Amino acid sequence: MKHRTLGRTGIPVSEIGFGGWGIGKSMWGKTDDAESMRALHAALDAGIDYFDTAYAYGHGHSEKLIARLFKETGKKGTVSTKIPPKNMEWPAHSRTALEVAFPPDWITLCVERSLRNLSTDCLTLEQFHVWTDTWIKDPLWPEVAETFARLKKEGKIRFVGASINSDDPDTALELVRGGFVDQVQVLFNLFDQRAAERLFPLCREKNVAVVVRCPFDEGGLTGELTPTTKFEPEDFRSHYFGADRLAETCRHVAALEKAVLGPKAGKLAVAALKYCLSFEAVSTVIPGMRKSSHVAQNALASDDNYYSAKELKAIAEHRWVRHFSL
Ligand SMILES: NC(=O)c1ccc[n+]([C@@H]2O[C@H](COP(=O)([O-])OP(=O)(O)OC[C@H]3O[C@@H](n4cnc5c(N)ncnc54)[C@H](OP(=O)(O)O)[C@@H]3O)[C@@H](O)[C@H]2O)c1
């Protein structure tokens, strides 16, 4: 497993990180804790040391499983967690007042709760689970910024980040420019390549870490979905890939495979991870994983043999910005 630096935090992190949404048992259909724990153990064994979670992933369930992993192994990793918006609205809307989404007392409450769930005294990286740049001009912003400063002073958090709205990677550019965050997490994959246009160069300039999420487009880029794949009703993908969306995704995949499969990647899932790691701005990519077999396969994608500028240009022909999102 290769490592990169998590921007200006200076923390070395594995190029492949662990996406902890699925193990939270909230929206991914049947999920077995024993299998999730095996996946987490496999991650440590494969050299994965960056774990992304959130309170919203099963009301702290994902956070608690990660704490259990560290307790069982006596090992540690870098964990990023997230404060849900108090109004529970994803994505963040530019018309929503900061008071409604992230009032200071809510921020403090959520930090304390994640500290308990993760069985730790200090959160290495606490993220806003949604963000819109209009909040920087909100009258409450100075108080929110002061709350984070206090929590840092008290030793309860070390670094602050923001998880950017899935439908627009440019909604946190002002936040990055202003120097408040050390990290951003953004949706980026072989289909949705927009974050590379403005966000990545800005983050490089400011030395703000980029954590890439949804490298598999929720499964669309694993190469395992077919037009007849069925999801359980309680799996959000029964809607995400509903109507003709699955067939449309499969059509795009068929064209894309011609551009990405070859000596560097024999399988689409490997290509999907290597694509993300082809950008220097990216510190780590966090596929969602619930199975140890997936962990083992994904970890192998970190081999320093990524796509060249010429190959990336050919891949850019296959950009597909979805008209549907989470
Ligand atoms: N707003 C936010 O802040 C936000 C939103 C979304 C995601 N995230 C974070 O980003 C992480 C990744 O995103 P995601 O989990 O939504 O989507 P993703 O990584 O694009 O896709 C996850 C899917 O890929 C499958 N998979 C993983 N490795 C595979 C392999 N080697 N072969 C075949 N299939 C494989 C998983 O299978 P199984 O179904 O079998 O597990 C799961 O269905 C999340 O876990 C979470 O930490 C944050």
The ligand as an SDF file (V2000), in Angstrom:
LIG
                    3D

 48 52  0  0  0  0  0  0  0  0999 V2000
  -22.1490   13.0870    1.4390 N   0  0  0  0  0  0  0  0  0  0  0  0
  -21.1300   12.3690    1.8670 C   0  0  0  0  0  0  0  0  0  0  0  0
  -20.3850   12.8090    2.7000 O   0  0  0  0  0  0  0  0  0  0  0  0
  -20.8980   10.9950    1.2970 C   0  0  0  0  0  0  0  0  0  0  0  0
  -21.7580   10.4740    0.3210 C   0  0  0  0  0  0  0  0  0  0  0  0
  -21.4680    9.2310   -0.2010 C   0  0  0  0  0  0  0  0  0  0  0  0
  -20.3520    8.5410    0.2260 C   0  0  0  0  0  0  0  0  0  0  0  0
  -19.5160    9.0570    1.1900 N   0  0  0  0  0  0  0  0  0  0  0  0
  -18.3150    8.3220    1.6640 C   0  0  0  0  0  0  0  0  0  0  0  0
  -17.6420    7.7810    0.5310 O   0  0  0  0  0  0  0  0  0  0  0  0
  -17.5700    6.3440    0.6530 C   0  0  0  0  0  0  0  0  0  0  0  0
  -17.6330    5.6960   -0.7170 C   0  0  0  0  0  0  0  0  0  0  0  0
  -18.8310    5.9770   -1.3810 O   0  0  0  0  0  0  0  0  0  0  0  0
  -20.0040    4.8870   -1.5290 P   0  0  0  0  0  0  0  0  0  0  0  0
  -19.7750    3.7920   -0.5660 O   0  0  0  0  0  0  0  0  0  0  0  0
  -21.2640    5.6360   -1.4520 O   0  0  0  0  0  0  0  0  0  0  0  0
  -19.8900    4.3860   -3.0300 O   0  0  0  0  0  0  0  0  0  0  0  0
  -18.7710    3.6840   -3.9180 P   0  0  0  0  0  0  0  0  0  0  0  0
  -17.4940    3.6000   -3.1970 O   0  0  0  0  0  0  0  0  0  0  0  0
  -18.8120    4.3720   -5.2420 O   0  0  0  0  0  0  0  0  0  0  0  0
  -19.3960    2.2400   -4.1550 O   0  0  0  0  0  0  0  0  0  0  0  0
  -19.5960    1.3160   -3.1240 C   0  0  0  0  0  0  0  0  0  0  0  0
  -20.0970    0.0460   -3.7780 C   0  0  0  0  0  0  0  0  0  0  0  0
  -19.0190   -0.6120   -4.4420 O   0  0  0  0  0  0  0  0  0  0  0  0
  -19.0130   -1.9880   -4.1220 C   0  0  0  0  0  0  0  0  0  0  0  0
  -17.6290   -2.4650   -4.1680 N   0  0  0  0  0  0  0  0  0  0  0  0
  -16.5780   -2.0630   -3.4080 C   0  0  0  0  0  0  0  0  0  0  0  0
  -15.4570   -2.6730   -3.8090 N   0  0  0  0  0  0  0  0  0  0  0  0
  -15.8000   -3.5050   -4.8370 C   0  0  0  0  0  0  0  0  0  0  0  0
  -15.0690   -4.3940   -5.6550 C   0  0  0  0  0  0  0  0  0  0  0  0
  -13.7640   -4.5620   -5.5270 N   0  0  0  0  0  0  0  0  0  0  0  0
  -15.7430   -5.0750   -6.6070 N   0  0  0  0  0  0  0  0  0  0  0  0
  -17.0690   -4.9130   -6.7780 C   0  0  0  0  0  0  0  0  0  0  0  0
  -17.8230   -4.0820   -6.0250 N   0  0  0  0  0  0  0  0  0  0  0  0
  -17.1820   -3.3670   -5.0620 C   0  0  0  0  0  0  0  0  0  0  0  0
  -19.6230   -2.0710   -2.7600 C   0  0  0  0  0  0  0  0  0  0  0  0
  -20.1170   -3.3580   -2.6220 O   0  0  0  0  0  0  0  0  0  0  0  0
  -21.0430   -3.8970   -1.4290 P   0  0  0  0  0  0  0  0  0  0  0  0
  -22.4170   -3.3350   -1.7420 O   0  0  0  0  0  0  0  0  0  0  0  0
  -20.9800   -5.3730   -1.5690 O   0  0  0  0  0  0  0  0  0  0  0  0
  -20.4780   -3.3730   -0.1790 O   0  0  0  0  0  0  0  0  0  0  0  0
  -20.6640   -0.9890   -2.8030 C   0  0  0  0  0  0  0  0  0  0  0  0
  -21.8410   -1.4960   -3.4110 O   0  0  0  0  0  0  0  0  0  0  0  0
  -18.7460    6.0110    1.5810 C   0  0  0  0  0  0  0  0  0  0  0  0
  -18.6330    4.7150    2.1380 O   0  0  0  0  0  0  0  0  0  0  0  0
  -18.6430    7.1380    2.5740 C   0  0  0  0  0  0  0  0  0  0  0  0
  -17.5780    6.9100    3.4770 O   0  0  0  0  0  0  0  0  0  0  0  0
  -19.7840   10.2880    1.7120 C   0  0  0  0  0  0  0  0  0  0  0  0
  1  2  1  0
  2  3  2  0
  2  4  1  0
  4  5  1  0
  4 48  2  0
  5  6  2  0
  6  7  1  0
  7  8  2  0
  8  9  1  0
  8 48  1  0
  9 10  1  0
  9 46  1  0
 10 11  1  0
 11 12  1  0
 11 44  1  0
 12 13  1  0
 13 14  1  0
 14 15  2  0
 14 16  1  0
 14 17  1  0
 17 18  1  0
 18 19  2  0
 18 20  1  0
 18 21  1  0
 21 22  1  0
 22 23  1  0
 23 24  1  0
 23 42  1  0
 24 25  1  0
 25 26  1  0
 25 36  1  0
 26 27  1  0
 26 35  1  0
 27 28  2  0
 28 29  1  0
 29 30  1  0
 29 35  2  0
 30 31  1  0
 30 32  2  0
 32 33  1  0
 33 34  2  0
 34 35  1  0
 36 37  1  0
 36 42  1  0
 37 38  1  0
 38 39  2  0
 38 40  1  0
 38 41  1  0
 42 43  1  0
 44 45  1  0
 44 46  1  0
 46 47  1  0
M  CHG  2   8   1  16  -1
M  END
$$$$
